[in-house]
Amino acid sequence: MFQQTRPRSRLSSALAMAEVTYHVAVRQVRKTHGNALVALAVNMLQAVIFVLAFYVMFVMLGLRGSAIRGDFMVYIMTGIFLYMTHIKAMGAVSGADGPTSPMMQHAPMNPIISVCAAMLSTLYIQVLSVFVILFAYDVGWGPIEIYDPIGCMGMILLAWFTGGAIGLVLLAVKPWAPTFVSIFSTVYQRANMIASGKMFVANQLPGYMIAMFNWNPLFHTIDQSRGYAFKNYFPHNSNLTYPIWFGIAFLMIGLMGEFYTRKHASASWAAKR
């Protein structure tokens, strides 16, 4: 009874890892509340509040005329959904259990499972929120028209991927400089309120302002998603290759940093803090 059983094949190892990842992802989703439905409702309410707040702000400031010709709510939601997916993925991964976490004392658990669970739980919540909000809007206010829904969904996945890649780099740096990671995460989230480009149309920006936002992968994904959402909008100041290569590069850097940190991190580092 005290003997640990180990999988004998790669398939059984993969299945065991998938099972642990599933349970950790469920734990991540239900951390906000003991009731699973309430936990999901709380997460979806955040997206609803963001959409309504930006709608009221655009109407009060008279900025509706500067939006893309088409459904104004679709214009807002293409920015809000991708912004929240990107930020939530980064926050979930950077806040995942590291090598010195008490969760790592359980034999099947490891940091890779923790990162995968954080990514999957964030994707599940955000995709569910998108479908619920779009369904409620379609039923309550009128039929919603999206030119290329598959392309828009692909941009959500790309925003999720780049956010997770940035979060993985922060997770690797966190044991070495926890204060810096905390400050950087807050600044990055606040800066992306404007730098993501969700409040304006990229095609209407002058050249000197494009250089201020071109570094941000979220700026490219939001602008490209509006190109898929609206039939009459063709993004000229963004591309798909940059966020893809950005995400891959940060993913590789994060994996190498996490592997190095896992070998050297110690629980005693935080004793003096």
C-alpha positions as CSV (number, residue, x, y, z in Angstrom):
1,M,0.0,0.0,0.0
2,F,3.0,2.3,0.4
3,Q,4.4,1.5,-3.0
4,Q,4.1,4.2,-5.7
5,T,2.7,2.9,-9.0
6,R,4.3,4.4,-12.1
7,P,2.9,4.4,-15.6
8,R,4.6,1.8,-17.8
9,S,4.0,3.4,-21.2
10,R,4.1,6.9,-22.7
11,L,0.4,6.7,-23.4
12,S,-0.5,6.0,-19.8
13,S,1.9,8.8,-18.7
14,A,0.2,11.2,-21.0
15,L,-3.2,10.1,-19.7
16,A,-2.1,10.5,-16.1
17,M,-0.7,14.0,-16.8
18,A,-3.9,15.0,-18.6
19,E,-6.0,13.8,-15.7
20,V,-4.0,15.8,-13.2
21,T,-4.1,18.9,-15.5
22,Y,-7.9,18.6,-15.7
23,H,-8.2,18.5,-11.9
24,V,-5.9,21.5,-11.4
25,A,-7.7,23.4,-14.1
26,V,-11.0,22.8,-12.3
27,R,-9.4,24.0,-9.1
28,Q,-8.3,27.2,-10.9
29,V,-11.8,27.9,-12.2
30,R,-13.4,27.3,-8.8
31,K,-10.9,29.3,-6.7
32,T,-13.2,32.4,-6.7
33,H,-16.2,30.6,-5.2
34,G,-17.1,27.2,-3.8
35,N,-20.0,26.9,-6.2
36,A,-18.9,26.2,-9.8
37,L,-21.8,28.1,-11.4
38,V,-21.2,31.1,-9.3
39,A,-17.5,31.1,-10.0
40,L,-18.2,31.1,-13.8
41,A,-20.8,33.8,-13.4
42,V,-18.4,36.0,-11.5
43,N,-15.8,35.7,-14.3
44,M,-18.4,36.3,-17.0
45,L,-19.7,39.4,-15.1
46,Q,-16.3,41.0,-15.5
47,A,-16.5,40.8,-19.2
48,V,-20.0,42.2,-19.2
49,I,-19.0,45.1,-17.0
50,F,-16.1,45.9,-19.3
51,V,-18.3,45.9,-22.4
52,L,-21.0,48.1,-20.9
53,A,-18.5,50.5,-19.4
54,F,-16.8,51.1,-22.7
55,Y,-20.1,51.4,-24.5
56,V,-21.2,54.1,-22.1
57,M,-17.8,55.8,-22.4
58,F,-17.9,55.9,-26.2
59,V,-21.4,57.2,-26.2
60,M,-20.8,59.9,-23.6
61,L,-17.6,61.1,-25.3
62,G,-19.2,61.0,-28.8
63,L,-16.6,58.6,-30.2
64,R,-19.1,56.3,-32.0
65,G,-18.4,58.1,-35.3
66,S,-14.7,57.2,-35.2
67,A,-15.5,53.4,-35.0
68,I,-15.7,51.1,-38.0
69,R,-18.8,51.2,-40.1
70,G,-21.0,48.3,-38.9
71,D,-22.3,47.0,-35.6
72,F,-20.8,49.2,-32.9
73,M,-21.1,46.6,-30.2
74,V,-19.1,44.1,-32.3
75,Y,-16.4,46.8,-32.6
76,I,-16.3,47.1,-28.8
77,M,-16.4,43.4,-28.1
78,T,-13.6,42.6,-30.5
79,G,-11.3,44.8,-28.4
80,I,-12.6,43.8,-24.9
81,F,-12.7,40.1,-25.5
82,L,-9.1,39.9,-26.8
83,Y,-7.8,42.3,-24.2
84,M,-9.3,40.3,-21.3
85,T,-8.2,37.0,-22.8
86,H,-4.6,38.2,-23.2
87,I,-4.5,39.8,-19.7
88,K,-6.2,36.9,-17.9
89,A,-3.9,34.4,-19.6
90,M,-0.8,36.4,-18.6
91,G,-2.0,36.8,-15.0
92,A,-3.0,33.2,-14.6
93,V,0.3,31.8,-15.9
94,S,2.5,34.3,-14.0
95,G,0.5,33.5,-10.8
96,A,0.6,29.7,-11.3
97,D,2.2,27.4,-8.7
98,G,6.0,27.6,-9.0
99,P,8.7,25.1,-8.1
100,T,8.6,26.1,-4.4
101,S,4.8,26.0,-4.1
102,P,3.3,23.5,-1.5
103,M,1.4,22.0,-4.4
104,M,4.6,20.6,-5.8
105,Q,5.0,18.3,-2.8
106,H,2.3,16.1,-4.3
107,A,4.0,13.4,-6.5
108,P,2.0,13.8,-9.8
109,M,2.2,17.6,-9.7
110,N,4.9,19.6,-11.5
111,P,5.2,23.2,-12.7
112,I,4.3,22.3,-16.3
113,I,1.0,20.9,-15.2
114,S,0.4,24.0,-13.2
115,V,1.1,26.3,-16.3
116,C,-1.1,24.1,-18.6
117,A,-4.0,24.1,-16.1
118,A,-3.8,27.9,-15.7
119,M,-3.8,28.3,-19.5
120,L,-6.7,25.9,-20.1
121,S,-8.8,27.3,-17.2
122,T,-8.4,30.9,-18.6
123,L,-9.3,29.8,-22.1
124,Y,-12.4,27.9,-20.9
125,I,-13.7,30.9,-18.9
126,Q,-13.0,33.4,-21.7
127,V,-14.5,31.4,-24.5
128,L,-17.6,30.6,-22.4
129,S,-18.0,34.3,-21.6
130,V,-17.7,35.2,-25.3
131,F,-20.4,32.7,-26.3
132,V,-22.7,33.6,-23.5
133,I,-22.4,37.4,-24.1
134,L,-22.8,37.0,-27.8
135,F,-25.9,34.8,-27.3
136,A,-27.5,37.2,-24.9
137,Y,-26.8,40.1,-27.3
138,D,-28.2,38.3,-30.3
139,V,-31.4,37.3,-28.4
140,G,-31.9,40.5,-26.5
141,W,-30.9,43.3,-28.9
142,G,-31.0,41.8,-32.4
143,P,-29.1,39.5,-34.8
144,I,-25.3,39.8,-34.6
145,E,-23.3,39.8,-37.8
146,I,-19.7,38.7,-37.9
147,Y,-18.1,38.4,-41.3
148,D,-15.6,35.6,-40.4
149,P,-16.4,34.0,-37.0
150,I,-13.6,31.4,-37.4
151,G,-11.0,34.1,-38.0
152,C,-12.2,36.1,-35.0
153,M,-11.9,32.9,-32.9
154,G,-8.4,32.4,-34.2
155,M,-7.5,35.9,-33.0
156,I,-8.8,35.1,-29.5
157,L,-6.7,32.0,-29.4
158,L,-3.7,34.1,-30.6
159,A,-4.2,36.7,-27.9
160,W,-4.5,33.9,-25.4
161,F,-1.3,32.3,-26.6
162,T,0.8,35.5,-26.5
163,G,-0.6,36.3,-23.1
164,G,0.4,32.9,-21.8
165,A,3.8,33.2,-23.3
166,I,4.5,36.5,-21.6
167,G,3.1,35.0,-18.3
168,L,5.5,32.1,-18.6
169,V,8.5,34.4,-18.8
170,L,7.2,36.3,-15.7
171,L,6.7,33.0,-13.9
172,A,10.4,32.1,-14.5
173,V,11.6,35.5,-13.3
174,K,9.2,35.6,-10.3
175,P,11.3,33.6,-7.7
176,W,14.3,35.8,-8.5
177,A,12.5,39.2,-8.4
178,P,8.9,38.8,-7.1
179,T,8.5,42.6,-6.5
180,F,9.5,43.5,-10.1
181,V,7.2,40.9,-11.6
182,S,4.3,42.2,-9.5
183,I,4.9,45.8,-10.6
184,F,5.5,44.9,-14.2
185,S,2.3,42.8,-14.4
186,T,0.3,45.8,-13.0
187,V,1.9,48.3,-15.3
188,Y,1.5,46.0,-18.4
189,Q,-2.2,45.5,-17.7
190,R,-2.8,49.2,-17.2
191,A,-0.8,50.2,-20.2
192,N,-2.7,47.8,-22.4
193,M,-5.9,49.7,-21.7
194,I,-4.6,52.1,-24.3
195,A,-1.6,50.4,-26.0
196,S,-3.7,47.4,-27.1
197,G,-5.6,49.6,-29.6
198,K,-9.0,48.5,-28.5
199,M,-10.2,52.1,-28.1
200,F,-9.4,53.3,-31.7
201,V,-9.1,52.1,-35.3
202,A,-5.5,51.3,-36.3
203,N,-6.1,52.4,-39.9
204,Q,-6.9,55.9,-38.7
205,L,-3.6,56.4,-36.8
206,P,-0.8,58.5,-38.2
207,G,2.5,57.0,-38.9
208,Y,4.3,58.4,-35.8
209,M,1.6,56.8,-33.5
210,I,1.8,53.4,-35.2
211,A,5.4,53.2,-34.0
212,M,4.2,53.6,-30.4
213,F,1.9,50.6,-30.6
214,N,3.6,48.3,-33.1
215,W,5.6,46.5,-30.4
216,N,2.4,45.2,-28.8
217,P,1.2,41.7,-30.1
218,L,-2.2,42.5,-28.7
219,F,-2.4,45.6,-30.9
220,H,-1.9,43.4,-34.0
221,T,-4.4,40.7,-32.9
222,I,-7.2,43.2,-32.1
223,D,-6.8,45.0,-35.4
224,Q,-6.7,41.7,-37.3
225,S,-9.8,40.5,-35.5
226,R,-11.7,43.6,-36.6
227,G,-10.6,42.8,-40.2
228,Y,-12.3,39.4,-39.7
229,A,-15.3,40.8,-37.9
230,F,-16.2,43.5,-40.5
231,K,-16.5,43.0,-44.2
232,N,-15.6,46.6,-45.1
233,Y,-12.5,46.8,-42.9
234,F,-9.0,45.9,-44.1
235,P,-6.2,46.2,-41.5
236,H,-3.1,47.9,-43.1
237,N,-1.1,48.7,-40.0
238,S,-0.9,45.2,-38.4
239,N,-0.1,41.7,-39.4
240,L,-0.5,38.1,-38.1
241,T,3.2,37.0,-38.3
242,Y,4.4,39.3,-35.6
243,P,2.2,38.0,-32.7
244,I,2.8,34.4,-33.8
245,W,6.6,34.8,-33.7
246,F,6.4,36.9,-30.6
247,G,4.5,34.2,-28.8
248,I,6.8,31.4,-30.0
249,A,9.9,33.4,-28.9
250,F,8.6,34.2,-25.5
251,L,7.3,30.6,-25.0
252,M,10.9,29.3,-25.7
253,I,12.4,31.9,-23.4
254,G,9.9,31.1,-20.7
255,L,10.5,27.4,-20.9
256,M,14.2,27.8,-20.7
257,G,13.9,30.2,-17.8
258,E,11.4,28.0,-15.9
259,F,13.7,25.0,-16.3
260,Y,16.7,26.9,-15.0
261,T,14.6,28.4,-12.1
262,R,13.3,25.0,-11.2
263,K,16.8,23.7,-10.7
264,H,17.9,26.6,-8.5
265,A,14.8,27.9,-6.7
266,S,14.6,27.4,-3.0
267,A,11.7,28.0,-0.5
268,S,14.1,29.8,1.8
269,W,14.4,32.7,-0.7
270,A,11.2,34.2,0.6
271,A,12.0,33.7,4.3
272,K,13.3,37.3,4.6
273,R,10.4,38.9,2.8
